[in-house]
Amino acid sequence: LDGNASFATESAAPFALAGDTAGDYRAWALGAGAHTVTGTPYSAAGATGTAGATSTITFTLVIAPSGTG
């Protein structure tokens, strides 16, 4: 996330940026603005083994002013 290569490593579904405990997603806050998420699959758990093709998405988080919905 946003250039931090070690932001999160997930080895089992469900895959979650902030992690999870038995499928219960952990809460986290992401600030408004542009963000980039890059993911790389690996052939073994813990980001080990052979790396697959990397995918990247960029998005902009807009937070509506209070009282607008």
All heavy atoms as TSV, in Angstrom:
chain	resi	resn	atom	element	x	y	z
A	1	LEU	N	N	0.851	-1.183	0.000
A	1	LEU	CA	C	0.000	0.000	0.000
A	1	LEU	C	C	0.891	1.239	0.000
A	1	LEU	O	O	1.774	1.374	0.853
A	1	LEU	CB	C	-0.919	-0.006	1.220
A	1	LEU	CG	C	-1.853	1.181	1.362
A	1	LEU	CD1	C	-2.941	1.144	0.293
A	1	LEU	CD2	C	-2.487	1.194	2.727
A	2	ASP	N	N	0.658	2.090	-0.964
A	2	ASP	CA	C	1.344	3.382	-1.045
A	2	ASP	C	C	2.863	3.289	-0.935
A	2	ASP	O	O	3.511	4.079	-0.260
A	2	ASP	CB	C	0.796	4.335	0.017
A	2	ASP	CG	C	-0.678	4.651	-0.195
A	2	ASP	OD1	O	-1.146	4.537	-1.336
A	2	ASP	OD2	O	-1.350	5.009	0.783
A	3	GLY	N	N	3.450	2.299	-1.590
A	3	GLY	CA	C	4.904	2.181	-1.649
A	3	GLY	C	C	5.550	1.404	-0.514
A	3	GLY	O	O	6.754	1.181	-0.524
A	4	ASN	N	N	4.779	0.988	0.478
A	4	ASN	CA	C	5.315	0.196	1.590
A	4	ASN	C	C	5.253	-1.280	1.199
A	4	ASN	O	O	4.209	-1.919	1.332
A	4	ASN	CB	C	4.518	0.458	2.870
A	4	ASN	CG	C	5.022	-0.327	4.060
A	4	ASN	OD1	O	5.872	-1.197	3.932
A	4	ASN	ND2	N	4.485	-0.034	5.220
A	5	ALA	N	N	6.363	-1.827	0.720
A	5	ALA	CA	C	6.395	-3.198	0.206
A	5	ALA	C	C	6.049	-4.248	1.249
A	5	ALA	O	O	5.630	-5.353	0.908
A	5	ALA	CB	C	7.768	-3.489	-0.395
A	6	SER	N	N	6.205	-3.938	2.512
A	6	SER	CA	C	5.896	-4.927	3.552
A	6	SER	C	C	4.645	-4.544	4.343
A	6	SER	O	O	4.486	-4.930	5.492
A	6	SER	CB	C	7.093	-5.084	4.499
A	6	SER	OG	O	7.383	-3.850	5.130
A	7	PHE	N	N	3.717	-3.788	3.715
A	7	PHE	CA	C	2.504	-3.353	4.405
A	7	PHE	C	C	1.720	-4.540	4.948
A	7	PHE	O	O	1.279	-4.530	6.082
A	7	PHE	CB	C	1.614	-2.522	3.474
A	7	PHE	CG	C	0.378	-2.018	4.148
A	7	PHE	CD1	C	0.423	-0.882	4.934
A	7	PHE	CD2	C	-0.827	-2.684	4.015
A	7	PHE	CE1	C	-0.713	-0.414	5.580
A	7	PHE	CE2	C	-1.967	-2.226	4.652
A	7	PHE	CZ	C	-1.908	-1.087	5.439
A	8	ALA	N	N	1.532	-5.574	4.139
A	8	ALA	CA	C	0.775	-6.753	4.585
A	8	ALA	C	C	1.187	-7.967	3.775
A	8	ALA	O	O	1.470	-7.875	2.591
A	8	ALA	CB	C	-0.721	-6.518	4.433
A	9	THR	N	N	1.216	-9.118	4.434
A	9	THR	CA	C	1.431	-10.395	3.767
A	9	THR	C	C	0.339	-11.333	4.240
A	9	THR	O	O	0.168	-11.536	5.442
A	9	THR	CB	C	2.807	-10.988	4.115
A	9	THR	OG1	O	3.822	-10.078	3.698
A	9	THR	CG2	C	3.015	-12.333	3.434
A	10	GLU	N	N	-0.423	-11.879	3.312
A	10	GLU	CA	C	-1.501	-12.806	3.637
A	10	GLU	C	C	-1.194	-14.149	2.983
A	10	GLU	O	O	-0.789	-14.196	1.826
A	10	GLU	CB	C	-2.844	-12.280	3.122
A	10	GLU	CG	C	-3.394	-11.103	3.904
A	10	GLU	CD	C	-4.048	-11.536	5.202
A	10	GLU	OE1	O	-5.078	-12.233	5.163
A	10	GLU	OE2	O	-3.523	-11.179	6.254
A	11	SER	N	N	-1.372	-15.235	3.713
A	11	SER	CA	C	-1.071	-16.556	3.176
A	11	SER	C	C	-2.305	-17.430	2.989
A	11	SER	O	O	-2.206	-18.538	2.494
A	11	SER	CB	C	-0.083	-17.277	4.097
A	11	SER	OG	O	1.160	-16.604	4.085
A	12	ALA	N	N	-3.473	-16.950	3.418
A	12	ALA	CA	C	-4.701	-17.729	3.278
A	12	ALA	C	C	-5.889	-16.796	3.111
A	12	ALA	O	O	-5.899	-15.688	3.652
A	12	ALA	CB	C	-4.912	-18.607	4.509
A	13	ALA	N	N	-6.864	-17.243	2.353
A	13	ALA	CA	C	-8.088	-16.458	2.171
A	13	ALA	C	C	-8.858	-16.411	3.488
A	13	ALA	O	O	-8.774	-17.348	4.288
A	13	ALA	CB	C	-8.948	-17.094	1.089
A	14	PRO	N	N	-9.573	-15.354	3.779
A	14	PRO	CA	C	-9.750	-14.171	2.941
A	14	PRO	C	C	-8.534	-13.261	3.022
A	14	PRO	O	O	-7.940	-13.103	4.089
A	14	PRO	CB	C	-10.981	-13.490	3.543
A	14	PRO	CG	C	-10.935	-13.866	4.985
A	14	PRO	CD	C	-10.358	-15.260	5.022
A	15	PHE	N	N	-8.175	-12.684	1.905
A	15	PHE	CA	C	-7.027	-11.788	1.850
A	15	PHE	C	C	-7.478	-10.379	2.243
A	15	PHE	O	O	-8.461	-9.874	1.719
A	15	PHE	CB	C	-6.417	-11.788	0.449
A	15	PHE	CG	C	-6.037	-13.182	0.005
A	15	PHE	CD1	C	-6.706	-13.800	-1.029
A	15	PHE	CD2	C	-5.031	-13.866	0.652
A	15	PHE	CE1	C	-6.359	-15.091	-1.426
A	15	PHE	CE2	C	-4.673	-15.154	0.260
A	15	PHE	CZ	C	-5.344	-15.760	-0.775
A	16	ALA	N	N	-6.769	-9.764	3.173
A	16	ALA	CA	C	-7.187	-8.467	3.696
A	16	ALA	C	C	-5.971	-7.588	3.954
A	16	ALA	O	O	-4.991	-8.051	4.536
A	16	ALA	CB	C	-7.964	-8.658	4.993
A	17	LEU	N	N	-6.037	-6.335	3.533
A	17	LEU	CA	C	-4.905	-5.431	3.714
A	17	LEU	C	C	-4.523	-5.248	5.177
A	17	LEU	O	O	-3.354	-5.161	5.514
A	17	LEU	CB	C	-5.200	-4.063	3.093
A	17	LEU	CG	C	-5.112	-4.008	1.582
A	17	LEU	CD1	C	-5.568	-2.648	1.073
A	17	LEU	CD2	C	-3.705	-4.288	1.111
A	18	ALA	N	N	-5.501	-5.170	6.051
A	18	ALA	CA	C	-5.213	-4.977	7.478
A	18	ALA	C	C	-5.210	-6.297	8.237
A	18	ALA	O	O	-5.058	-6.321	9.447
A	18	ALA	CB	C	-6.225	-4.014	8.095
A	19	GLY	N	N	-5.380	-7.391	7.533
A	19	GLY	CA	C	-5.386	-8.703	8.164
A	19	GLY	C	C	-6.749	-9.080	8.718
A	19	GLY	O	O	-7.699	-8.310	8.676
A	20	ASP	N	N	-6.835	-10.290	9.206
A	20	ASP	CA	C	-8.078	-10.783	9.774
A	20	ASP	C	C	-7.774	-11.884	10.784
A	20	ASP	O	O	-6.680	-12.434	10.812
A	20	ASP	CB	C	-8.993	-11.340	8.683
A	20	ASP	CG	C	-8.436	-12.608	8.062
A	20	ASP	OD1	O	-7.520	-12.524	7.230
A	20	ASP	OD2	O	-8.892	-13.708	8.437
A	21	THR	N	N	-8.753	-12.183	11.606
A	21	THR	CA	C	-8.674	-13.296	12.540
A	21	THR	C	C	-9.841	-14.212	12.223
A	21	THR	O	O	-11.001	-13.836	12.433
A	21	THR	CB	C	-8.752	-12.807	13.999
A	21	THR	OG1	O	-7.676	-11.891	14.228
A	21	THR	CG2	C	-8.637	-13.973	14.969
A	22	ALA	N	N	-9.557	-15.366	11.636
A	22	ALA	CA	C	-10.579	-16.344	11.260
A	22	ALA	C	C	-11.692	-15.709	10.428
A	22	ALA	O	O	-12.869	-15.995	10.624
A	22	ALA	CB	C	-11.142	-17.018	12.497
A	23	GLY	N	N	-11.334	-14.834	9.484
A	23	GLY	CA	C	-12.314	-14.216	8.607
A	23	GLY	C	C	-12.968	-12.961	9.159
A	23	GLY	O	O	-13.775	-12.333	8.490
A	24	ASP	N	N	-12.619	-12.565	10.385
A	24	ASP	CA	C	-13.131	-11.335	10.977
A	24	ASP	C	C	-12.120	-10.242	10.670
A	24	ASP	O	O	-11.034	-10.199	11.260
A	24	ASP	CB	C	-13.312	-11.516	12.483
A	24	ASP	CG	C	-13.946	-10.315	13.155
A	24	ASP	OD1	O	-14.509	-9.456	12.448
A	24	ASP	OD2	O	-13.865	-10.237	14.388
A	25	TYR	N	N	-12.478	-9.356	9.742
A	25	TYR	CA	C	-11.542	-8.326	9.286
A	25	TYR	C	C	-11.200	-7.340	10.389
A	25	TYR	O	O	-12.066	-6.918	11.138
A	25	TYR	CB	C	-12.117	-7.563	8.091
A	25	TYR	CG	C	-12.313	-8.432	6.881
A	25	TYR	CD1	C	-13.587	-8.749	6.439
A	25	TYR	CD2	C	-11.227	-8.934	6.196
A	25	TYR	CE1	C	-13.771	-9.556	5.320
A	25	TYR	CE2	C	-11.394	-9.744	5.080
A	25	TYR	CZ	C	-12.678	-10.047	4.649
A	25	TYR	OH	O	-12.850	-10.842	3.559
A	26	ARG	N	N	-9.927	-6.980	10.493
A	26	ARG	CA	C	-9.480	-5.985	11.468
A	26	ARG	C	C	-9.824	-4.585	10.981
A	26	ARG	O	O	-9.713	-4.276	9.799
A	26	ARG	CB	C	-7.973	-6.090	11.682
A	26	ARG	CG	C	-7.574	-7.393	12.339
A	26	ARG	CD	C	-6.096	-7.383	12.721
A	26	ARG	NE	N	-5.727	-8.713	13.166
A	26	ARG	CZ	C	-4.896	-9.517	12.523
A	26	ARG	NH1	N	-4.293	-9.115	11.423
A	26	ARG	NH2	N	-4.638	-10.716	12.988
A	27	ALA	N	N	-10.220	-3.733	11.902
A	27	ALA	CA	C	-10.534	-2.347	11.561
A	27	ALA	C	C	-9.245	-1.587	11.272
A	27	ALA	O	O	-8.199	-1.863	11.859
A	27	ALA	CB	C	-11.273	-1.690	12.722
A	28	TRP	N	N	-9.327	-0.635	10.361
A	28	TRP	CA	C	-8.206	0.239	10.083
A	28	TRP	C	C	-8.728	1.483	9.390
A	28	TRP	O	O	-9.826	1.494	8.866
A	28	TRP	CB	C	-7.128	-0.454	9.262
A	28	TRP	CG	C	-7.499	-0.857	7.866
A	28	TRP	CD1	C	-8.499	-1.691	7.487
A	28	TRP	CD2	C	-6.869	-0.443	6.656
A	28	TRP	NE1	N	-8.521	-1.833	6.125
A	28	TRP	CE2	C	-7.524	-1.076	5.585
A	28	TRP	CE3	C	-5.801	0.387	6.373
A	28	TRP	CZ2	C	-7.165	-0.900	4.260
A	28	TRP	CZ3	C	-5.444	0.551	5.043
A	28	TRP	CH2	C	-6.112	-0.085	4.011
A	29	ALA	N	N	-7.955	2.528	9.410
A	29	ALA	CA	C	-8.358	3.794	8.798
A	29	ALA	C	C	-7.421	4.119	7.648
A	29	ALA	O	O	-6.212	3.948	7.755
A	29	ALA	CB	C	-8.323	4.905	9.838
A	30	LEU	N	N	-7.995	4.578	6.577
A	30	LEU	CA	C	-7.231	4.988	5.404
A	30	LEU	C	C	-7.633	6.420	5.102
A	30	LEU	O	O	-8.823	6.727	4.991
A	30	LEU	CB	C	-7.556	4.077	4.218
A	30	LEU	CG	C	-6.753	4.269	2.954
A	30	LEU	CD1	C	-5.274	4.011	3.210
A	30	LEU	CD2	C	-7.248	3.330	1.867
A	31	GLY	N	N	-6.676	7.306	5.022
A	31	GLY	CA	C	-6.966	8.714	4.817
A	31	GLY	C	C	-7.422	9.027	3.405
A	31	GLY	O	O	-7.188	8.274	2.465
A	32	ALA	N	N	-8.080	10.156	3.275
A	32	ALA	CA	C	-8.525	10.632	1.966
A	32	ALA	C	C	-7.323	10.887	1.072
A	32	ALA	O	O	-6.230	11.187	1.536
A	32	ALA	CB	C	-9.342	11.904	2.133
A	33	GLY	N	N	-7.542	10.737	-0.229
A	33	GLY	CA	C	-6.491	11.006	-1.205
A	33	GLY	C	C	-6.220	9.812	-2.089
A	33	GLY	O	O	-6.926	8.807	-2.050
A	34	ALA	N	N	-5.184	9.931	-2.887
A	34	ALA	CA	C	-4.803	8.871	-3.825
A	34	ALA	C	C	-4.024	7.775	-3.099
A	34	ALA	O	O	-3.179	8.064	-2.246
A	34	ALA	CB	C	-3.969	9.451	-4.955
A	35	HIS	N	N	-4.323	6.535	-3.453
A	35	HIS	CA	C	-3.655	5.372	-2.859
A	35	HIS	C	C	-3.350	4.359	-3.956
A	35	HIS	O	O	-4.076	4.271	-4.953
A	35	HIS	CB	C	-4.534	4.716	-1.791
A	35	HIS	CG	C	-4.842	5.632	-0.656
A	35	HIS	ND1	N	-3.948	5.880	0.353
A	35	HIS	CD2	C	-5.935	6.377	-0.392
A	35	HIS	CE1	C	-4.484	6.733	1.202
A	35	HIS	NE2	N	-5.693	7.052	0.770
A	36	THR	N	N	-2.303	3.596	-3.752
A	36	THR	CA	C	-1.919	2.552	-4.688
A	36	THR	C	C	-1.725	1.247	-3.930
A	36	THR	O	O	-1.058	1.223	-2.893
A	36	THR	CB	C	-0.608	2.922	-5.410
A	36	THR	OG1	O	-0.796	4.167	-6.091
A	36	THR	CG2	C	-0.206	1.857	-6.410
A	37	VAL	N	N	-2.323	0.186	-4.453
A	37	VAL	CA	C	-2.163	-1.148	-3.879
A	37	VAL	C	C	-1.506	-2.028	-4.934
A	37	VAL	O	O	-1.978	-2.111	-6.065
A	37	VAL	CB	C	-3.521	-1.770	-3.473
A	37	VAL	CG1	C	-3.331	-3.185	-2.956
A	37	VAL	CG2	C	-4.208	-0.906	-2.433
A	38	THR	N	N	-0.398	-2.653	-4.565
A	38	THR	CA	C	0.307	-3.575	-5.452
A	38	THR	C	C	0.339	-4.938	-4.793
A	38	THR	O	O	0.686	-5.055	-3.618
A	38	THR	CB	C	1.742	-3.074	-5.716
A	38	THR	OG1	O	1.669	-1.780	-6.306
A	38	THR	CG2	C	2.493	-4.017	-6.642
A	39	GLY	N	N	-0.044	-5.953	-5.541
A	39	GLY	CA	C	-0.051	-7.312	-5.005
A	39	GLY	C	C	0.761	-8.243	-5.879
A	39	GLY	O	O	0.754	-8.129	-7.112
A	40	THR	N	N	1.476	-9.144	-5.238
A	40	THR	CA	C	2.270	-10.146	-5.941
A	40	THR	C	C	1.967	-11.509	-5.344
A	40	THR	O	O	2.160	-11.702	-4.141
A	40	THR	CB	C	3.780	-9.859	-5.810
A	40	THR	OG1	O	4.045	-8.535	-6.262
A	40	THR	CG2	C	4.606	-10.868	-6.597
A	41	PRO	N	N	1.480	-12.452	-6.140
A	41	PRO	CA	C	1.259	-13.800	-5.630
A	41	PRO	C	C	2.569	-14.579	-5.573
A	41	PRO	O	O	3.485	-14.335	-6.371
A	41	PRO	CB	C	0.313	-14.413	-6.668
A	41	PRO	CG	C	0.692	-13.722	-7.944
A	41	PRO	CD	C	1.086	-12.320	-7.538
A	42	TYR	N	N	2.662	-15.474	-4.614
A	42	TYR	CA	C	3.839	-16.342	-4.496
A	42	TYR	C	C	3.385	-17.789	-4.443
A	42	TYR	O	O	2.269	-18.078	-4.035
A	42	TYR	CB	C	4.632	-15.994	-3.228
A	42	TYR	CG	C	5.386	-14.692	-3.346
A	42	TYR	CD1	C	4.770	-13.480	-3.069
A	42	TYR	CD2	C	6.706	-14.670	-3.765
A	42	TYR	CE1	C	5.446	-12.284	-3.199
A	42	TYR	CE2	C	7.391	-13.480	-3.895
A	42	TYR	CZ	C	6.765	-12.289	-3.617
A	42	TYR	OH	O	7.436	-11.108	-3.754
A	43	SER	N	N	4.260	-18.690	-4.828
A	43	SER	CA	C	3.908	-20.102	-4.888
A	43	SER	C	C	3.884	-20.779	-3.520
A	43	SER	O	O	3.389	-21.886	-3.386
A	43	SER	CB	C	4.868	-20.855	-5.817
A	43	SER	OG	O	6.206	-20.773	-5.320
A	44	ALA	N	N	4.385	-20.112	-2.487
A	44	ALA	CA	C	4.397	-20.679	-1.140
A	44	ALA	C	C	3.980	-19.604	-0.133
A	44	ALA	O	O	4.054	-18.408	-0.408
A	44	ALA	CB	C	5.780	-21.226	-0.797
A	45	ALA	N	N	3.556	-20.040	1.026
A	45	ALA	CA	C	3.073	-19.135	2.072
A	45	ALA	C	C	4.164	-18.172	2.535
A	45	ALA	O	O	5.361	-18.455	2.408
A	45	ALA	CB	C	2.556	-19.932	3.259
A	46	GLY	N	N	3.726	-17.044	3.087
A	46	GLY	CA	C	4.666	-16.089	3.665
A	46	GLY	C	C	5.487	-15.340	2.647
A	46	GLY	O	O	6.607	-14.918	2.939
A	47	ALA	N	N	4.956	-15.174	1.438
A	47	ALA	CA	C	5.667	-14.482	0.354
A	47	ALA	C	C	6.991	-15.152	0.029
A	47	ALA	O	O	8.017	-14.509	-0.165
A	47	ALA	CB	C	5.856	-13.003	0.672
A	48	THR	N	N	6.960	-16.481	-0.011
A	48	THR	CA	C	8.145	-17.256	-0.378
A	48	THR	C	C	7.843	-18.071	-1.634
A	48	THR	O	O	6.711	-18.142	-2.090
A	48	THR	CB	C	8.582	-18.192	0.766
A	48	THR	OG1	O	7.528	-19.114	1.056
A	48	THR	CG2	C	8.918	-17.405	2.025
A	49	GLY	N	N	8.842	-18.679	-2.175
A	49	GLY	CA	C	8.675	-19.442	-3.400
A	49	GLY	C	C	8.825	-18.542	-4.607
A	49	GLY	O	O	9.446	-17.489	-4.550
A	50	THR	N	N	8.218	-18.943	-5.696
A	50	THR	CA	C	8.318	-18.210	-6.946
A	50	THR	C	C	7.278	-17.096	-7.003
A	50	THR	O	O	6.105	-17.332	-6.741
A	50	THR	CB	C	8.101	-19.171	-8.134
A	50	THR	OG1	O	9.064	-20.231	-8.046
A	50	THR	CG2	C	8.264	-18.457	-9.464
A	51	ALA	N	N	7.729	-15.907	-7.364
A	51	ALA	CA	C	6.815	-14.768	-7.502
A	51	ALA	C	C	6.080	-14.854	-8.823
A	51	ALA	O	O	6.658	-15.189	-9.854
A	51	ALA	CB	C	7.593	-13.461	-7.422
A	52	GLY	N	N	4.793	-14.527	-8.790
A	52	GLY	CA	C	3.986	-14.454	-10.002
A	52	GLY	C	C	3.921	-13.023	-10.504
A	52	GLY	O	O	4.648	-12.147	-10.042
A	53	ALA	N	N	3.020	-12.789	-11.430
A	53	ALA	CA	C	2.858	-11.455	-12.018
A	53	ALA	C	C	2.262	-10.489	-10.998
A	53	ALA	O	O	1.280	-10.797	-10.332
A	53	ALA	CB	C	1.968	-11.531	-13.250
A	54	THR	N	N	2.845	-9.316	-10.898
A	54	THR	CA	C	2.385	-8.279	-9.988
A	54	THR	C	C	1.241	-7.498	-10.628
A	54	THR	O	O	1.264	-7.228	-11.824
A	54	THR	CB	C	3.550	-7.330	-9.652
A	54	THR	OG1	O	4.548	-8.070	-8.960
A	54	THR	CG2	C	3.109	-6.172	-8.786
A	55	SER	N	N	0.237	-7.144	-9.810
A	55	SER	CA	C	-0.873	-6.305	-10.263
A	55	SER	C	C	-0.942	-5.072	-9.372
A	55	SER	O	O	-0.707	-5.158	-8.167
A	55	SER	CB	C	-2.203	-7.057	-10.177
A	55	SER	OG	O	-2.231	-8.111	-11.096
A	56	THR	N	N	-1.276	-3.948	-9.976
A	56	THR	CA	C	-1.359	-2.692	-9.233
A	56	THR	C	C	-2.667	-1.996	-9.553
A	56	THR	O	O	-3.095	-1.966	-10.712
A	56	THR	CB	C	-0.187	-1.767	-9.616
A	56	THR	OG1	O	1.041	-2.422	-9.284
A	56	THR	CG2	C	-0.263	-0.440	-8.885
A	57	ILE	N	N	-3.305	-1.452	-8.509
A	57	ILE	CA	C	-4.481	-0.600	-8.708
A	57	ILE	C	C	-4.231	0.717	-7.982
A	57	ILE	O	O	-3.555	0.758	-6.954
A	57	ILE	CB	C	-5.788	-1.246	-8.208
A	57	ILE	CG1	C	-5.735	-1.536	-6.705
A	57	ILE	CG2	C	-6.118	-2.499	-8.980
A	57	ILE	CD1	C	-7.076	-1.874	-6.106
A	58	THR	N	N	-4.758	1.782	-8.539
A	58	THR	CA	C	-4.689	3.099	-7.919
A	58	THR	C	C	-6.111	3.609	-7.785
A	58	THR	O	O	-6.921	3.449	-8.698
A	58	THR	CB	C	-3.853	4.059	-8.779
A	58	THR	OG1	O	-2.530	3.531	-8.898
A	58	THR	CG2	C	-3.764	5.444	-8.155
A	59	PHE	N	N	-6.418	4.200	-6.643
A	59	PHE	CA	C	-7.757	4.718	-6.414
A	59	PHE	C	C	-7.662	5.978	-5.561
A	59	PHE	O	O	-6.648	6.232	-4.916
A	59	PHE	CB	C	-8.654	3.681	-5.730
A	59	PHE	CG	C	-8.172	3.249	-4.372
A	59	PHE	CD1	C	-8.655	3.863	-3.228
A	59	PHE	CD2	C	-7.236	2.225	-4.242
A	59	PHE	CE1	C	-8.201	3.469	-1.968
A	59	PHE	CE2	C	-6.789	1.826	-2.994
A	59	PHE	CZ	C	-7.278	2.452	-1.854
A	60	THR	N	N	-8.717	6.753	-5.565
A	60	THR	CA	C	-8.785	7.960	-4.749
A	60	THR	C	C	-9.943	7.819	-3.775
A	60	THR	O	O	-11.078	7.561	-4.181
A	60	THR	CB	C	-8.994	9.209	-5.614
A	60	THR	OG1	O	-7.880	9.314	-6.527
A	60	THR	CG2	C	-9.066	10.468	-4.761
A	61	LEU	N	N	-9.634	7.961	-2.499
A	61	LEU	CA	C	-10.650	7.891	-1.458
A	61	LEU	C	C	-11.135	9.305	-1.159
A	61	LEU	O	O	-10.343	10.194	-0.841
A	61	LEU	CB	C	-10.060	7.265	-0.182
A	61	LEU	CG	C	-10.983	7.174	1.009
A	61	LEU	CD1	C	-12.203	6.320	0.694
A	61	LEU	CD2	C	-10.233	6.615	2.203
A	62	VAL	N	N	-12.429	9.507	-1.326
A	62	VAL	CA	C	-13.044	10.801	-1.061
A	62	VAL	C	C	-13.951	10.637	0.151
A	62	VAL	O	O	-14.811	9.760	0.170
A	62	VAL	CB	C	-13.861	11.283	-2.277
A	62	VAL	CG1	C	-14.561	12.603	-1.981
A	62	VAL	CG2	C	-12.969	11.397	-3.503
A	63	ILE	N	N	-13.768	11.472	1.133
A	63	ILE	CA	C	-14.600	11.420	2.332
A	63	ILE	C	C	-15.602	12.563	2.257
A	63	ILE	O	O	-15.225	13.735	2.180
A	63	ILE	CB	C	-13.732	11.522	3.603
A	63	ILE	CG1	C	-12.751	10.340	3.629
A	63	ILE	CG2	C	-14.598	11.546	4.851
A	63	ILE	CD1	C	-11.762	10.370	4.757
A	64	ALA	N	N	-16.890	12.205	2.271
A	64	ALA	CA	C	-17.957	13.200	2.158
A	64	ALA	C	C	-18.001	14.063	3.407
A	64	ALA	O	O	-17.775	13.570	4.521
A	64	ALA	CB	C	-19.290	12.506	1.957
A	65	PRO	N	N	-18.297	15.342	3.237
A	65	PRO	CA	C	-18.442	16.213	4.401
A	65	PRO	C	C	-19.539	15.696	5.346
A	65	PRO	O	O	-20.503	15.081	4.895
A	65	PRO	CB	C	-18.853	17.558	3.806
A	65	PRO	CG	C	-18.412	17.503	2.396
A	65	PRO	CD	C	-18.490	16.059	1.997
A	66	SER	N	N	-19.394	15.910	6.608
A	66	SER	CA	C	-20.368	15.477	7.596
A	66	SER	C	C	-21.759	15.990	7.259
A	66	SER	O	O	-21.934	17.155	6.900
A	66	SER	CB	C	-19.949	15.969	8.988
A	66	SER	OG	O	-20.870	15.534	9.955
A	67	GLY	N	N	-22.738	15.080	7.358
A	67	GLY	CA	C	-24.124	15.464	7.123
A	67	GLY	C	C	-24.577	15.360	5.683
A	67	GLY	O	O	-25.704	15.711	5.367
A	68	THR	N	N	-23.705	14.849	4.786
A	68	THR	CA	C	-24.096	14.759	3.371
A	68	THR	C	C	-24.429	13.344	2.963
A	68	THR	O	O	-24.628	13.069	1.797
A	68	THR	CB	C	-22.977	15.303	2.457
A	68	THR	OG1	O	-21.797	14.507	2.626
A	68	THR	CG2	C	-22.697	16.757	2.728
A	69	GLY	N	N	-24.491	12.443	3.889
A	69	GLY	CA	C	-24.877	11.100	3.513
A	69	GLY	C	C	-23.919	10.135	3.973
A	69	GLY	O	O	-23.744	9.061	3.854
